[in-house]
Amino acid sequence: MHESPITPDSIICQSQSQVATEIDGELVLLSIDKGNYYGMNKVLTAIWNWLGEPTKVSDICKKMTETYEVSAEVCEKDVMKVLGDLQQEGLIDIRHP
């Protein structure tokens, strides 16, 4: 499957082919397609919750820098990595403007 690159203008949302539940403030995801499950810390859980509605990557980065002590540059790099990993596992859907 060809995955298109994620950019700051990409619009991301949770894939329908997953099941998620929160346990003690942290998220556990199950990929229905792959049968894999993933544990997410509180920061990743926050990102996942923001993806409940279609959201631009740049808006996720803005929320991260407002919520956590992180520079815009580090935040964008880390968010792009996380989203790339989620994309590879089929846990998010991506639209490009």
Secondary structure, DSSP 8 states (H G I E B T S, - for coil): -------TT-EEEE-SSEEEEEETTEEEEEETTT--EEEE-HHHHHHHHHTTS-EEHHHHHHHHHHHSS--HHHHHHHHHHHHHHHHHTT-EEEE--
